[in-house]
Amino acid sequence: YPADGPVDGASVAAYLNQDPEQVFKTLVTKGAGGGYYVFDIPVAENLDLKKAAKAVGEKSIAMLPQKELLPLTGYIRGGCSPIGMKKPLPTFFHSTATDFDTIFVSAGMRGLQVEIAPQALIDFVGASTADLIKD
């Protein structure tokens, strides 16, 4: 899709006529203990910070400020991918990822996605799955 087109995942899924439950956005957070964590959730959902903190064993976590995203990951907003970050970070996919034969994630820049078998991606990035979205 056009790199100057939609940035948020729900708009991208609509633009490409994809099931928003099958398109995952990559969110980066920082824990109270100073660790960084990556969460991939369906684009139409919101990350439950309490569930996410519990999944990583932190007292609390917060979304990473946008200005810190590029220096930490090598990616910009709208192009953040769980694949190929500057430094591997603990990564978690919402548990529904494995309900699909394939899922879509950013391919590392705005306008590009990769369609992949979720378990292959989870294995490749050394991720885990957990319940991560708001009820």
C-alpha positions as a Markdown table, in Angstrom:
| # | Residue | x | y | z |
|---|---|---|---|---|
| 1 | Tyr | 0.0 | 0.0 | 0.0 |
| 2 | Pro | 1.2 | 3.6 | -0.4 |
| 3 | Ala | 3.9 | 4.5 | 2.1 |
| 4 | Asp | 2.2 | 7.9 | 2.5 |
| 5 | Gly | -1.1 | 6.2 | 3.0 |
| 6 | Pro | -2.7 | 5.0 | 6.3 |
| 7 | Val | -0.4 | 4.7 | 9.3 |
| 8 | Asp | -2.6 | 3.0 | 11.9 |
| 9 | Gly | -3.1 | -0.7 | 11.5 |
| 10 | Ala | -6.9 | -0.7 | 11.5 |
| 11 | Ser | -6.9 | 1.8 | 8.6 |
| 12 | Val | -4.3 | -0.3 | 6.8 |
| 13 | Ala | -6.4 | -3.5 | 7.2 |
| 14 | Ala | -9.5 | -1.7 | 5.9 |
| 15 | Tyr | -7.5 | -0.2 | 2.9 |
| 16 | Leu | -6.2 | -3.7 | 2.0 |
| 17 | Asn | -9.6 | -5.4 | 2.8 |
| 18 | Gln | -7.9 | -7.7 | 5.4 |
| 19 | Asp | -9.5 | -9.2 | 8.5 |
| 20 | Pro | -8.4 | -6.8 | 11.4 |
| 21 | Glu | -8.2 | -9.8 | 13.7 |
| 22 | Gln | -5.5 | -11.3 | 11.5 |
| 23 | Val | -3.5 | -8.1 | 11.1 |
| 24 | Phe | -1.2 | -7.5 | 14.1 |
| 25 | Lys | 0.4 | -4.2 | 15.2 |
| 26 | Thr | 3.7 | -4.1 | 17.0 |
| 27 | Leu | 3.8 | -2.0 | 20.2 |
| 28 | Val | 6.9 | -1.3 | 22.2 |
| 29 | Thr | 6.8 | -0.6 | 26.0 |
| 30 | Lys | 9.1 | 0.0 | 28.9 |
| 31 | Gly | 8.7 | -1.7 | 32.3 |
| 32 | Ala | 9.0 | -0.1 | 35.7 |
| 33 | Gly | 12.3 | -2.1 | 36.1 |
| 34 | Gly | 13.8 | -0.5 | 33.0 |
| 35 | Gly | 13.3 | -3.4 | 30.5 |
| 36 | Tyr | 11.8 | -3.0 | 27.1 |
| 37 | Tyr | 9.1 | -5.3 | 25.7 |
| 38 | Val | 7.4 | -5.8 | 22.4 |
| 39 | Phe | 3.7 | -6.8 | 22.1 |
| 40 | Asp | 1.9 | -7.8 | 18.9 |
| 41 | Ile | -1.9 | -7.5 | 19.1 |
| 42 | Pro | -4.7 | -7.3 | 16.6 |
| 43 | Val | -4.8 | -3.9 | 15.0 |
| 44 | Ala | -8.4 | -3.0 | 16.2 |
| 45 | Glu | -7.6 | -3.9 | 19.9 |
| 46 | Asn | -5.9 | -2.0 | 22.7 |
| 47 | Leu | -3.1 | -3.3 | 24.8 |
| 48 | Asp | -4.1 | -4.0 | 28.4 |
| 49 | Leu | -1.1 | -2.7 | 30.3 |
| 50 | Lys | -1.9 | -4.7 | 33.4 |
| 51 | Lys | -2.1 | -7.9 | 31.5 |
| 52 | Ala | 1.1 | -7.1 | 29.6 |
| 53 | Ala | 3.0 | -6.3 | 32.8 |
| 54 | Lys | 1.8 | -9.6 | 34.3 |
| 55 | Ala | 3.0 | -11.5 | 31.1 |
| 56 | Val | 6.5 | -10.1 | 31.5 |
| 57 | Gly | 6.7 | -10.2 | 35.3 |
| 58 | Glu | 6.9 | -6.4 | 35.7 |
| 59 | Lys | 5.1 | -4.3 | 38.3 |
| 60 | Ser | 3.9 | -2.0 | 35.6 |
| 61 | Ile | 4.7 | -1.0 | 32.0 |
| 62 | Ala | 4.1 | 2.0 | 29.8 |
| 63 | Met | 4.0 | 2.7 | 26.1 |
| 64 | Leu | 7.4 | 3.8 | 24.8 |
| 65 | Pro | 7.3 | 7.5 | 23.8 |
| 66 | Gln | 7.3 | 7.8 | 20.0 |
| 67 | Lys | 10.6 | 9.8 | 19.9 |
| 68 | Glu | 12.3 | 6.8 | 21.5 |
| 69 | Leu | 11.0 | 4.2 | 19.0 |
| 70 | Leu | 13.5 | 4.8 | 16.2 |
| 71 | Pro | 16.7 | 4.9 | 18.4 |
| 72 | Leu | 15.7 | 1.7 | 20.2 |
| 73 | Thr | 14.2 | -0.4 | 17.4 |
| 74 | Gly | 15.4 | 1.1 | 14.2 |
| 75 | Tyr | 11.8 | 1.5 | 13.1 |
| 76 | Ile | 9.3 | 4.5 | 12.8 |
| 77 | Arg | 5.7 | 4.6 | 13.8 |
| 78 | Gly | 3.6 | 2.7 | 11.3 |
| 79 | Gly | 6.6 | 0.6 | 10.2 |
| 80 | Cys | 7.6 | -1.2 | 13.5 |
| 81 | Ser | 8.0 | -4.9 | 13.0 |
| 82 | Pro | 8.8 | -7.7 | 15.5 |
| 83 | Ile | 11.3 | -8.9 | 12.9 |
| 84 | Gly | 14.8 | -7.3 | 12.7 |
| 85 | Met | 14.8 | -4.8 | 15.5 |
| 86 | Lys | 18.2 | -3.3 | 16.3 |
| 87 | Lys | 18.4 | -5.4 | 19.5 |
| 88 | Pro | 16.2 | -8.5 | 20.2 |
| 89 | Leu | 13.6 | -7.6 | 22.8 |
| 90 | Pro | 11.3 | -10.0 | 24.7 |
| 91 | Thr | 8.3 | -10.3 | 22.4 |
| 92 | Phe | 4.7 | -11.5 | 23.1 |
| 93 | Phe | 1.8 | -12.1 | 20.7 |
| 94 | His | -1.8 | -12.0 | 21.7 |
| 95 | Ser | -3.0 | -15.5 | 22.1 |
| 96 | Thr | -5.4 | -15.3 | 19.1 |
| 97 | Ala | -2.4 | -15.1 | 16.7 |
| 98 | Thr | -2.2 | -18.9 | 16.6 |
| 99 | Asp | -5.9 | -19.2 | 15.6 |
| 100 | Phe | -5.0 | -18.3 | 12.0 |
| 101 | Asp | -3.1 | -20.1 | 9.3 |
| 102 | Thr | -1.3 | -16.8 | 8.6 |
| 103 | Ile | -1.2 | -13.3 | 10.1 |
| 104 | Phe | 0.1 | -10.0 | 8.8 |
| 105 | Val | 2.7 | -7.8 | 10.5 |
| 106 | Ser | 4.7 | -4.8 | 9.3 |
| 107 | Ala | 7.6 | -5.7 | 7.2 |
| 108 | Gly | 9.7 | -2.9 | 8.7 |
| 109 | Met | 8.5 | 0.2 | 6.8 |
| 110 | Arg | 5.3 | 2.0 | 6.1 |
| 111 | Gly | 3.6 | 0.5 | 3.1 |
| 112 | Leu | 5.0 | -3.1 | 3.5 |
| 113 | Gln | 3.5 | -6.1 | 5.3 |
| 114 | Val | 4.6 | -9.7 | 5.6 |
| 115 | Glu | 2.1 | -12.6 | 5.7 |
| 116 | Ile | 3.5 | -15.4 | 7.7 |
| 117 | Ala | 2.4 | -18.5 | 9.6 |
| 118 | Pro | 2.1 | -17.2 | 13.2 |
| 119 | Gln | 4.0 | -20.1 | 14.8 |
| 120 | Ala | 6.9 | -19.7 | 12.4 |
| 121 | Leu | 7.1 | -16.0 | 13.3 |
| 122 | Ile | 6.8 | -16.7 | 17.1 |
| 123 | Asp | 9.5 | -19.3 | 16.8 |
| 124 | Phe | 11.8 | -17.0 | 14.7 |
| 125 | Val | 11.6 | -14.1 | 17.1 |
| 126 | Gly | 11.6 | -16.3 | 20.2 |
| 127 | Ala | 8.2 | -14.9 | 21.3 |
| 128 | Ser | 5.6 | -16.2 | 23.7 |
| 129 | Thr | 1.8 | -15.8 | 23.6 |
| 130 | Ala | -0.5 | -14.4 | 26.3 |
| 131 | Asp | -3.8 | -12.7 | 26.8 |
| 132 | Leu | -2.8 | -9.1 | 26.2 |
| 133 | Ile | -5.9 | -7.1 | 25.1 |
| 134 | Lys | -8.6 | -5.2 | 27.0 |
| 135 | Asp | -11.8 | -7.1 | 27.6 |
